Amino acid sequence: MQAAPSTNLRTPPSVIATIIGISAVASLFLAWLVYYHPPVDVAGTRLAFLPALDAVLNALCAIFLIVGYRFIRRRQFIAHRNSMFGAFIVSSVFLVAYVVNHVLHGDMLFPKAYPTARFIYLWILLTPHILLAVVCLPMILITFFLSLTGRFPAHRKLARWTYPIWLYVSVSGVIVYAMLAAYR
């Protein structure tokens, strides 16, 4: 049974500020981890499957998002909710695996021997992928908060922006992994 949409609920600014604050701290931590933290397993012998797992999790997230979008277009609210929870859970597991991978192995660099492919890789990675991932985190959390608290009109307005950005970040994550794997 679908809960009746609330139309008069205002989201407290403190909730939005808290979500943005948590997202900013998480993004700063990830930047520190990727670019400044020395890897524990430089040889990459422990849990070497983590980059591939991250790509699979990103692909699964993209599938959940696309399926969830189709469900909402068909007004299948429960199926949509379940798909979005699937995307959220898979993304959360991705984040844990991503952190563990970077703690152990550090950042993987694209080989300089392929300058054109490296330029494309870096453009995808640095410009849209990383920037949109940073923007997307609070958007995902706020979109979920709005849904879980019955603020469906506001949820719909924000989800129109969250969905394509989240989908792009997930798909471009798979592309980044595939390019690294192909040229290593």
Phi and psi restraints in degrees (value plus and minus 20) as a CYANA .aco file:
   2 GLN   PHI    -106.5   -66.5
   2 GLN   PSI     112.8   152.8
   3 ALA   PHI     -90.6   -50.6
   3 ALA   PSI     126.9   166.9
   4 ALA   PHI     -87.3   -47.3
   4 ALA   PSI     114.1   154.1
   5 PRO   PHI     -85.3   -45.3
   5 PRO   PSI     119.8   159.8
   6 SER   PHI    -113.2   -73.2
   6 SER   PSI     114.0   154.0
   7 THR   PHI    -130.0   -90.0
   7 THR   PSI     -39.8     0.2
   8 ASN   PHI    -126.5   -86.5
   8 ASN   PSI     -10.6    29.4
   9 LEU   PHI    -104.4   -64.4
   9 LEU   PSI     111.1   151.1
  10 ARG   PHI    -124.3   -84.3
  10 ARG   PSI     116.9   156.9
  11 THR   PHI     -98.7   -58.7
  11 THR   PSI     105.5   145.5
  12 PRO   PHI     -81.2   -41.2
  12 PRO   PSI     112.3   152.3
  13 PRO   PHI     -76.8   -36.8
  13 PRO   PSI     -48.4    -8.4
  14 SER   PHI     -85.7   -45.7
  14 SER   PSI     -52.7   -12.7
  15 VAL   PHI     -87.2   -47.2
  15 VAL   PSI     -66.9   -26.9
  16 ILE   PHI     -82.9   -42.9
  16 ILE   PSI     -63.6   -23.6
  17 ALA   PHI     -82.4   -42.4
  17 ALA   PSI     -59.5   -19.5
  18 THR   PHI     -84.8   -44.8
  18 THR   PSI     -65.1   -25.1
  19 ILE   PHI     -82.9   -42.9
  19 ILE   PSI     -63.9   -23.9
  20 ILE   PHI     -85.3   -45.3
  20 ILE   PSI     -60.0   -20.0
  21 GLY   PHI     -82.3   -42.3
  21 GLY   PSI     -66.5   -26.5
  22 ILE   PHI     -81.6   -41.6
  22 ILE   PSI     -61.6   -21.6
  23 SER   PHI     -84.2   -44.2
  23 SER   PSI     -60.3   -20.3
  24 ALA   PHI     -85.3   -45.3
  24 ALA   PSI     -63.7   -23.7
  25 VAL   PHI     -83.1   -43.1
  25 VAL   PSI     -63.4   -23.4
  26 ALA   PHI     -82.1   -42.1
  26 ALA   PSI     -62.5   -22.5
  27 SER   PHI     -85.9   -45.9
  27 SER   PSI     -61.4   -21.4
  28 LEU   PHI     -84.7   -44.7
  28 LEU   PSI     -60.7   -20.7
  29 PHE   PHI     -81.0   -41.0
  29 PHE   PSI     -65.3   -25.3
  30 LEU   PHI     -84.1   -44.1
  30 LEU   PSI     -60.3   -20.3
  31 ALA   PHI     -82.3   -42.3
  31 ALA   PSI     -63.7   -23.7
  32 TRP   PHI     -81.9   -41.9
  32 TRP   PSI     -64.8   -24.8
  33 LEU   PHI     -81.8   -41.8
  33 LEU   PSI     -64.9   -24.9
  34 VAL   PHI     -93.0   -53.0
  34 VAL   PSI     -62.5   -22.5
  35 TYR   PHI    -123.4   -83.4
  35 TYR   PSI     -36.0     4.0
  36 TYR   PHI    -146.0  -106.0
  36 TYR   PSI     -47.0    -7.0
  37 HIS   PHI     -94.8   -54.8
  37 HIS   PSI     106.9   146.9
  38 PRO   PHI     -92.3   -52.3
  38 PRO   PSI     114.1   154.1
  39 PRO   PHI     -85.8   -45.8
  39 PRO   PSI     126.9   166.9
  40 VAL   PHI    -100.1   -60.1
  40 VAL   PSI     -57.7   -17.7
  41 ASP   PHI    -138.6   -98.6
  41 ASP   PSI      57.3    97.3
  42 VAL   PHI     -79.1   -39.1
  42 VAL   PSI     -55.9   -15.9
  43 ALA   PHI     -89.8   -49.8
  43 ALA   PSI     -37.7     2.3
  44 GLY   PHI      51.8    91.8
  44 GLY   PSI      11.1    51.1
  45 THR   PHI    -107.9   -67.9
  45 THR   PSI     -46.3    -6.3
  46 ARG   PHI    -114.5   -74.5
  46 ARG   PSI     112.5   152.5
  47 LEU   PHI      32.4    72.4
  47 LEU   PSI      25.8    65.8
  48 ALA   PHI     -86.9   -46.9
  48 ALA   PSI     -32.9     7.1
  49 PHE   PHI     -99.6   -59.6
  49 PHE   PSI     -27.7    12.3
  50 LEU   PHI     -79.0   -39.0
  50 LEU   PSI     -62.5   -22.5
  51 PRO   PHI     -80.4   -40.4
  51 PRO   PSI     -60.3   -20.3
  52 ALA   PHI     -86.7   -46.7
  52 ALA   PSI     -60.1   -20.1
  53 LEU   PHI     -80.7   -40.7
  53 LEU   PSI     -62.6   -22.6
  54 ASP   PHI     -79.8   -39.8
  54 ASP   PSI     -61.1   -21.1
  55 ALA   PHI     -84.3   -44.3
  55 ALA   PSI     -62.1   -22.1
  56 VAL   PHI     -83.1   -43.1
  56 VAL   PSI     -62.9   -22.9
  57 LEU   PHI     -84.4   -44.4
  57 LEU   PSI     -60.2   -20.2
  58 ASN   PHI     -82.2   -42.2
  58 ASN   PSI     -62.0   -22.0
  59 ALA   PHI     -84.1   -44.1
  59 ALA   PSI     -63.0   -23.0
  60 LEU   PHI     -81.9   -41.9
  60 LEU   PSI     -60.3   -20.3
  61 CYS   PHI     -80.1   -40.1
  61 CYS   PSI     -65.9   -25.9
  62 ALA   PHI     -79.6   -39.6
  62 ALA   PSI     -61.5   -21.5
  63 ILE   PHI     -83.7   -43.7
  63 ILE   PSI     -67.3   -27.3
  64 PHE   PHI     -77.4   -37.4
  64 PHE   PSI     -61.9   -21.9
  65 LEU   PHI     -84.1   -44.1
  65 LEU   PSI     -65.4   -25.4
  66 ILE   PHI     -85.1   -45.1
  66 ILE   PSI     -64.5   -24.5
  67 VAL   PHI     -83.6   -43.6
  67 VAL   PSI     -62.8   -22.8
  68 GLY   PHI     -81.8   -41.8
  68 GLY   PSI     -58.7   -18.7
  69 TYR   PHI     -83.4   -43.4
  69 TYR   PSI     -63.3   -23.3
  70 ARG   PHI     -82.4   -42.4
  70 ARG   PSI     -59.5   -19.5
  71 PHE   PHI     -83.6   -43.6
  71 PHE   PSI     -63.1   -23.1
  72 ILE   PHI     -89.5   -49.5
  72 ILE   PSI     -53.9   -13.9
  73 ARG   PHI     -84.1   -44.1
  73 ARG   PSI     -49.0    -9.0
  74 ARG   PHI    -111.7   -71.7
  74 ARG   PSI     -16.1    23.9
  75 ARG   PHI      42.0    82.0
  75 ARG   PSI      12.2    52.2
  76 GLN   PHI    -116.2   -76.2
  76 GLN   PSI      63.0   103.0
  77 PHE   PHI     -84.7   -44.7
  77 PHE   PSI     -62.3   -22.3
  78 ILE   PHI     -86.5   -46.5
  78 ILE   PSI     -65.0   -25.0
  79 ALA   PHI     -83.7   -43.7
  79 ALA   PSI     -58.8   -18.8
  80 HIS   PHI     -81.4   -41.4
  80 HIS   PSI     -68.6   -28.6
  81 ARG   PHI     -78.3   -38.3
  81 ARG   PSI     -65.1   -25.1
  82 ASN   PHI     -83.0   -43.0
  82 ASN   PSI     -59.9   -19.9
  83 SER   PHI     -85.2   -45.2
  83 SER   PSI     -61.2   -21.2
  84 MET   PHI     -87.3   -47.3
  84 MET   PSI     -57.8   -17.8
  85 PHE   PHI     -84.2   -44.2
  85 PHE   PSI     -59.3   -19.3
  86 GLY   PHI     -78.8   -38.8
  86 GLY   PSI     -65.9   -25.9
  87 ALA   PHI     -82.2   -42.2
  87 ALA   PSI     -61.3   -21.3
  88 PHE   PHI     -86.0   -46.0
  88 PHE   PSI     -63.9   -23.9
  89 ILE   PHI     -85.2   -45.2
  89 ILE   PSI     -66.3   -26.3
  90 VAL   PHI     -81.8   -41.8
  90 VAL   PSI     -60.5   -20.5
  91 SER   PHI     -86.1   -46.1
  91 SER   PSI     -56.0   -16.0
  92 SER   PHI     -86.4   -46.4
  92 SER   PSI     -63.1   -23.1
  93 VAL   PHI     -83.9   -43.9
  93 VAL   PSI     -60.0   -20.0
  94 PHE   PHI     -75.6   -35.6
  94 PHE   PSI     -67.3   -27.3
  95 LEU   PHI     -80.9   -40.9
  95 LEU   PSI     -61.6   -21.6
  96 VAL   PHI     -84.0   -44.0
  96 VAL   PSI     -67.1   -27.1
  97 ALA   PHI     -83.8   -43.8
  97 ALA   PSI     -57.5   -17.5
  98 TYR   PHI     -82.5   -42.5
  98 TYR   PSI     -66.3   -26.3
  99 VAL   PHI     -82.9   -42.9
  99 VAL   PSI     -67.2   -27.2
 100 VAL   PHI     -80.6   -40.6
 100 VAL   PSI     -63.8   -23.8
 101 ASN   PHI     -79.4   -39.4
 101 ASN   PSI     -64.2   -24.2
 102 HIS   PHI     -95.6   -55.6
 102 HIS   PSI     -48.5    -8.5
 103 VAL   PHI     -84.8   -44.8
 103 VAL   PSI     -64.5   -24.5
 104 LEU   PHI     -96.0   -56.0
 104 LEU   PSI     -69.7   -29.7
 105 HIS   PHI    -130.4   -90.4
 105 HIS   PSI     -32.3     7.7
 106 GLY   PHI      54.8    94.8
 106 GLY   PSI    -184.0  -144.0
 107 ASP   PHI    -107.0   -67.0
 107 ASP   PSI     116.1   156.1
 108 MET   PHI    -109.0   -69.0
 108 MET   PSI     107.6   147.6
 109 LEU   PHI    -118.2   -78.2
 109 LEU   PSI     121.3   161.3
 110 PHE   PHI     -96.4   -56.4
 110 PHE   PSI     115.3   155.3
 111 PRO   PHI     -81.8   -41.8
 111 PRO   PSI     119.2   159.2
 112 LYS   PHI     -95.7   -55.7
 112 LYS   PSI     -29.9    10.1
 113 ALA   PHI     -89.5   -49.5
 113 ALA   PSI     -32.4     7.6
 114 TYR   PHI    -142.8  -102.8
 114 TYR   PSI      57.0    97.0
 115 PRO   PHI     -81.7   -41.7
 115 PRO   PSI     -59.6   -19.6
 116 THR   PHI     -88.4   -48.4
 116 THR   PSI     -67.2   -27.2
 117 ALA   PHI     -83.6   -43.6
 117 ALA   PSI     -57.9   -17.9
 118 ARG   PHI     -84.0   -44.0
 118 ARG   PSI     -61.3   -21.3
 119 PHE   PHI     -81.5   -41.5
 119 PHE   PSI     -66.0   -26.0
 120 ILE   PHI     -82.8   -42.8
 120 ILE   PSI     -66.1   -26.1
 121 TYR   PHI     -77.1   -37.1
 121 TYR   PSI     -70.7   -30.7
 122 LEU   PHI     -85.0   -45.0
 122 LEU   PSI     -56.5   -16.5
 123 TRP   PHI     -84.5   -44.5
 123 TRP   PSI     -66.2   -26.2
 124 ILE   PHI     -83.7   -43.7
 124 ILE   PSI     -64.6   -24.6
 125 LEU   PHI     -87.5   -47.5
 125 LEU   PSI     -72.3   -32.3
 126 LEU   PHI    -101.2   -61.2
 126 LEU   PSI     -65.0   -25.0
 127 THR   PHI     -95.0   -55.0
 127 THR   PSI     -97.6   -57.6
 128 PRO   PHI     -98.9   -58.9
 128 PRO   PSI     -61.3   -21.3
 129 HIS   PHI     -84.5   -44.5
 129 HIS   PSI     -77.8   -37.8
 130 ILE   PHI     -88.3   -48.3
 130 ILE   PSI     -65.8   -25.8
 131 LEU   PHI     -81.6   -41.6
 131 LEU   PSI     -64.5   -24.5
 132 LEU   PHI     -90.8   -50.8
 132 LEU   PSI     -50.7   -10.7
 133 ALA   PHI     -83.8   -43.8
 133 ALA   PSI     -60.0   -20.0
 134 VAL   PHI     -85.5   -45.5
 134 VAL   PSI     -62.4   -22.4
 135 VAL   PHI     -89.7   -49.7
 135 VAL   PSI     -56.0   -16.0
 136 CYS   PHI     -90.4   -50.4
 136 CYS   PSI     -53.9   -13.9
 137 LEU   PHI     -75.8   -35.8
 137 LEU   PSI     -74.3   -34.3
 138 PRO   PHI     -86.3   -46.3
 138 PRO   PSI     -51.7   -11.7
 139 MET   PHI     -83.1   -43.1
 139 MET   PSI     -62.6   -22.6
 140 ILE   PHI     -82.3   -42.3
 140 ILE   PSI     -67.6   -27.6
 141 LEU   PHI     -84.4   -44.4
 141 LEU   PSI     -61.4   -21.4
 142 ILE   PHI     -88.4   -48.4
 142 ILE   PSI     -61.0   -21.0
 143 THR   PHI     -80.5   -40.5
 143 THR   PSI     -63.0   -23.0
 144 PHE   PHI     -85.3   -45.3
 144 PHE   PSI     -63.5   -23.5
 145 PHE   PHI     -78.1   -38.1
 145 PHE   PSI     -65.9   -25.9
 146 LEU   PHI     -81.2   -41.2
 146 LEU   PSI     -60.9   -20.9
 147 SER   PHI     -87.5   -47.5
 147 SER   PSI     -67.8   -27.8
 148 LEU   PHI     -86.0   -46.0
 148 LEU   PSI     -43.9    -3.9
 149 THR   PHI    -119.8   -79.8
 149 THR   PSI      -9.4    30.6
 150 GLY   PHI      56.8    96.8
 150 GLY   PSI      -2.4    37.6
 151 ARG   PHI    -112.4   -72.4
 151 ARG   PSI      45.6    85.6
 152 PHE   PHI     -87.6   -47.6
 152 PHE   PSI     -57.8   -17.8
 153 PRO   PHI     -80.5   -40.5
 153 PRO   PSI     -64.6   -24.6
 154 ALA   PHI     -87.5   -47.5
 154 ALA   PSI     -57.7   -17.7
 155 HIS   PHI     -78.4   -38.4
 155 HIS   PSI     -67.9   -27.9
 156 ARG   PHI     -80.8   -40.8
 156 ARG   PSI     -63.8   -23.8
 157 LYS   PHI     -81.0   -41.0
 157 LYS   PSI     -65.7   -25.7
 158 LEU   PHI     -94.3   -54.3
 158 LEU   PSI     -56.4   -16.4
 159 ALA   PHI     -82.3   -42.3
 159 ALA   PSI     -48.4    -8.4
 160 ARG   PHI     -81.0   -41.0
 160 ARG   PSI     -47.9    -7.9
 161 TRP   PHI    -115.7   -75.7
 161 TRP   PSI     -57.4   -17.4
 162 THR   PHI     -84.5   -44.5
 162 THR   PSI     -65.2   -25.2
 163 TYR   PHI     -75.5   -35.5
 163 TYR   PSI     -75.6   -35.6
 164 PRO   PHI     -86.5   -46.5
 164 PRO   PSI     -52.8   -12.8
 165 ILE   PHI     -89.5   -49.5
 165 ILE   PSI     -65.8   -25.8
 166 TRP   PHI     -81.3   -41.3
 166 TRP   PSI     -63.0   -23.0
 167 LEU   PHI     -83.0   -43.0
 167 LEU   PSI     -64.1   -24.1
 168 TYR   PHI     -81.1   -41.1
 168 TYR   PSI     -65.2   -25.2
 169 VAL   PHI     -81.4   -41.4
 169 VAL   PSI     -61.5   -21.5
 170 SER   PHI     -85.8   -45.8
 170 SER   PSI     -67.7   -27.7
 171 VAL   PHI     -87.7   -47.7
 171 VAL   PSI     -63.1   -23.1
 172 SER   PHI     -86.9   -46.9
 172 SER   PSI     -47.3    -7.3
 173 GLY   PHI     -83.3   -43.3
 173 GLY   PSI     -59.3   -19.3
 174 VAL   PHI     -86.5   -46.5
 174 VAL   PSI     -61.8   -21.8
 175 ILE   PHI     -83.4   -43.4
 175 ILE   PSI     -63.3   -23.3
 176 VAL   PHI     -80.1   -40.1
 176 VAL   PSI     -65.5   -25.5
 177 TYR   PHI     -81.9   -41.9
 177 TYR   PSI     -65.2   -25.2
 178 ALA   PHI     -82.0   -42.0
 178 ALA   PSI     -60.4   -20.4
 179 MET   PHI     -85.7   -45.7
 179 MET   PSI     -63.0   -23.0
 180 LEU   PHI     -81.3   -41.3
 180 LEU   PSI     -65.2   -25.2
 181 ALA   PHI     -85.4   -45.4
 181 ALA   PSI     -57.5   -17.5
 182 ALA   PHI     -90.9   -50.9
 182 ALA   PSI     -52.3   -12.3
 183 TYR   PHI    -126.0   -86.0
 183 TYR   PSI     -13.8    26.2
